[in-house]
């Protein structure tokens, strides 16, 4: 006698030569439900809900874990009723994996791509900024800065701070004037040797580059500050309130690249998870069918 499959027996077929019944409802449920959960949590953790309402995004993780718990409980009930708990066990594991993967990958996508994009979008844009006139304290809320004509990188005052990586800095100056305070700095990682004049960060060799996109990585900023302090000591200059920028011609295109990368990794993630889950379901179908052989 076969035990009943608690997903229901009316939507099932027999596999030739095997006694175990393959339940189409169970197969379809386990194929799509974990993927839907993954897509939902991955989306909420990756995009603007995480930025504006982080508690709501994190609540989706709790919801995913709750679904996995419910699936585990139904497995327990099926076993007590002498029904087949195999697909319930699979659903529990699949939902748990989908929730954890979506939470981790979504958080990574958010912090590496979308958070930077949202932050930059909320900061101000300043045109025609003169490194000679303006001071760093005046542009605390700057996200994109378009420097005035004559602004350039002073690579002769470039320097790097080494902490596993090389944190490279070079002051943004006015070629015709000496500055009282060097508050605007172009930055990059591992794009210099630490030797003066050896600065190859951003669009350093683009004659049309005269703009800056604000550095938003809090974990990197302290190392760039240390590099500026080294430059102050090495070149006998002062930097009262240093601000750090990526040196570019088109900061809007660079900013939008964070958004494009975020959507690209989101699409890659949802299709990859569907393929992974479909493979697991296929393996489960084959494995469960073999259990019922004479």
C-alpha positions in Angstrom: 0.0 0.0 0.0 1.3 3.5 -0.8 1.0 6.3 1.6 -1.1 9.3 0.5 0.7 12.4 -0.8 -0.9 15.3 1.2 -0.5 17.6 -1.8 -3.4 15.7 -3.3 -3.7 12.6 -5.6 -5.9 14.0 -8.3 -3.2 15.9 -10.0 -0.6 13.2 -10.3 0.7 10.8 -12.9 2.4 7.4 -12.7 6.0 7.1 -14.0 6.4 3.9 -16.1 8.0 1.1 -14.2 7.8 2.9 -10.9 5.3 2.7 -8.1 5.8 6.1 -6.6 3.3 8.7 -7.8 4.7 12.0 -9.1 2.4 14.8 -7.9 2.2 17.6 -10.5 0.8 20.1 -7.9 3.8 19.4 -5.7 6.3 19.7 -8.5 4.8 23.0 -9.7 4.6 24.4 -6.2 8.2 23.6 -5.4 9.3 24.9 -8.8 7.7 28.3 -8.6 7.0 29.1 -4.9 10.6 29.3 -3.7 11.5 31.3 -6.8 8.6 33.8 -6.1 9.9 34.1 -2.6 13.4 34.7 -3.8 12.4 37.3 -6.3 10.3 39.2 -3.7 12.9 39.3 -1.0 15.7 40.0 -3.5 13.8 42.9 -5.0 12.9 44.4 -1.6 16.5 44.0 -0.3 18.0 45.5 -3.5 16.0 48.6 -4.3 14.4 51.7 -2.9 12.3 50.0 -0.2 15.6 49.0 1.5 16.7 52.7 1.2 13.5 54.4 2.4 12.0 51.7 4.6 14.7 49.2 5.7 12.5 47.7 8.3 10.0 46.7 5.6 12.7 45.1 3.5 14.0 43.1 6.5 10.5 42.1 7.4 10.4 40.2 4.0 13.2 38.0 5.3 11.2 37.2 8.4 8.2 36.4 6.1 10.4 34.0 4.0 11.6 32.2 7.1 8.0 32.0 8.4 7.0 30.3 5.1 9.8 27.8 5.5 8.6 27.1 9.0 5.0 26.6 7.9 6.3 24.2 5.2 8.2 22.3 7.9 5.1 22.2 10.1 3.0 20.8 7.2 5.7 18.1 6.7 5.3 17.2 10.4 1.5 17.0 10.0 1.8 14.9 6.8 4.1 12.4 8.6 1.7 12.1 11.5 -1.2 11.5 9.1 0.8 8.7 7.4 1.0 10.8 4.2 4.2 11.3 2.1 6.2 14.2 3.5 8.9 14.2 0.8 7.8 17.2 -1.1 7.0 19.1 2.1 10.6 18.5 3.2 11.8 19.7 -0.1 9.7 22.8 0.1 11.0 23.6 3.6 14.6 23.4 2.4 14.0 25.2 -0.9 12.2 28.1 0.9 14.9 28.4 3.5 17.6 28.5 0.8 15.7 31.0 -1.3 15.2 33.3 1.7 18.8 33.2 2.8 20.2 33.6 -0.7 17.8 36.5 -1.5 18.7 38.3 1.8 22.5 38.0 1.3 22.6 38.7 -2.4 20.0 41.5 -2.2 21.9 43.2 0.6 25.2 43.0 -1.4 23.5 44.4 -4.5 22.0 47.2 -2.4 25.2 48.3 -0.7 27.6 47.9 -3.7 25.3 49.5 -6.3 21.9 50.9 -5.4 22.7 52.5 -2.1 25.4 54.6 -3.8 23.0 55.5 -6.6 20.3 56.6 -4.2 22.7 58.6 -2.0 24.2 60.4 -5.0 20.7 61.2 -6.3 19.8 62.8 -3.0 22.8 65.1 -2.8 23.2 68.4 -4.5 24.8 69.3 -7.8 27.2 72.3 -7.9 28.2 74.0 -11.2 31.3 76.2 -11.9 33.0 75.4 -8.6 36.4 77.1 -8.3 38.9 75.3 -6.1 40.4 78.7 -5.3 37.1 80.4 -4.1 35.0 77.6 -2.6 35.9 75.6 0.5 35.1 72.0 1.3 32.8 73.1 4.2 30.6 75.0 1.7 30.0 71.8 -0.4 29.3 69.3 2.4 26.1 68.1 0.5 27.7 67.9 -2.9 27.1 64.7 -4.9 28.2 66.0 -8.3 30.5 68.9 -8.8 31.4 70.6 -12.1 34.6 72.5 -11.7 35.2 75.9 -13.3 37.4 76.4 -16.4 41.1 76.1 -15.5 40.5 73.4 -12.9 42.9 70.5 -13.1 44.6 67.7 -11.2 47.9 68.6 -9.6 49.6 65.3 -10.0 52.8 66.7 -8.6 51.2 66.6 -5.2 49.7 63.1 -5.6 50.4 60.6 -2.9 49.1 57.3 -1.6 48.3 55.6 1.7 49.0 51.9 1.8 46.7 49.6 3.7 46.8 46.3 1.7 45.5 48.5 -1.2 46.9 51.8 -2.3 44.5 54.7 -1.6 45.6 57.3 -4.1 44.8 61.1 -3.9 45.6 64.1 -6.0 44.4 67.7 -5.3 42.0 69.4 -7.7 43.4 72.8 -8.2 43.4 75.9 -10.4 46.5 75.8 -12.5 47.0 79.6 -12.3 46.7 80.1 -8.6 48.2 78.7 -5.4 45.5 77.6 -3.0 45.2 78.5 0.7 43.5 75.2 1.4 43.4 72.1 -0.8 39.9 70.8 0.0 39.0 69.0 -3.3 40.7 65.7 -4.0 40.5 63.2 -6.8 40.8 59.6 -5.5 41.1 56.0 -6.6 42.3 52.7 -5.4 45.4 50.9 -6.8 45.8 53.4 -9.6 49.1 54.9 -8.6 52.4 53.8 -7.2 52.6 56.3 -4.3 55.3 58.3 -6.1 54.6 61.9 -7.0 53.2 62.5 -10.5 52.2 58.9 -10.8 48.4 59.2 -10.5 46.3 57.3 -13.0 42.9 57.3 -11.3 39.6 58.1 -13.0 39.8 60.0 -16.3 43.1 61.6 -15.4 44.2 61.7 -19.0 41.0 63.0 -20.5 41.4 66.7 -21.3 37.6 67.2 -21.2 37.3 65.8 -17.7 36.6 68.6 -15.2 33.9 67.1 -12.9 33.7 65.1 -9.8 31.4 62.3 -8.5 31.5 62.2 -4.7 33.0 59.2 -3.0 30.2 57.5 -1.0 32.1 54.5 0.6 32.3 55.2 4.3 34.7 52.3 4.8 37.2 53.9 2.3 37.0 57.5 3.4 39.3 57.2 6.5 42.1 55.9 4.4 41.8 58.7 1.9 41.9 61.1 4.8 45.2 59.6 5.9 46.5 59.9 2.4 45.7 63.6 2.5 47.4 64.0 5.8 50.5 62.5 4.2 50.3 64.9 1.4 50.0 67.9 3.8 53.2 66.8 5.5 55.0 65.9 2.3 54.2 69.0 0.3 53.7 71.5 3.1 50.1 72.3 2.2 46.9 72.6 4.1 43.6 70.8 3.7 41.0 72.1 6.1 38.0 70.1 5.0 38.9 67.6 2.3 36.2 66.2 0.0 36.8 63.2 -2.2 35.7 62.8 -5.8 36.1 60.5 -8.7 37.6 62.6 -11.5 35.3 62.3 -14.6 33.9 64.1 -17.6 30.3 62.9 -17.2 29.4 62.2 -13.5 25.7 61.5 -14.4 26.7 58.6 -16.6 28.9 57.2 -13.9 26.2 57.6 -11.3 23.6 55.8 -13.6 26.1 53.0 -14.0 25.5 52.0 -10.4 21.8 51.8 -11.1 22.4 49.8 -14.3 24.7 47.4 -12.4 22.1 47.0 -9.7 19.4 46.0 -12.2 21.8 43.8 -14.1 22.7 41.8 -11.0 19.1 41.6 -10.0 18.1 40.0 -13.4 21.1 37.7 -13.3 20.1 36.6 -9.8 16.5 35.8 -10.5 17.3 33.8 -13.6 20.2 32.0 -11.9 18.0 31.1 -9.0 15.2 29.8 -11.2 17.7 27.6 -13.0 19.2 26.3 -9.7 15.7 25.6 -8.2 14.5 23.9 -11.4 17.6 21.7 -11.4 16.9 20.8 -7.7 13.3 20.0 -8.5 14.3 17.8 -11.4 16.7 15.9 -9.2 14.0 15.5 -6.5 11.6 14.1 -9.1 14.1 11.5 -10.2 15.2 10.7 -6.7 11.7 10.4 -5.3 10.6 8.2 -8.2 13.5 5.8 -7.6 12.6 5.3 -3.9 9.4 3.5 -5.0 11.1 0.9 -7.2 10.8 -2.8 -6.4 
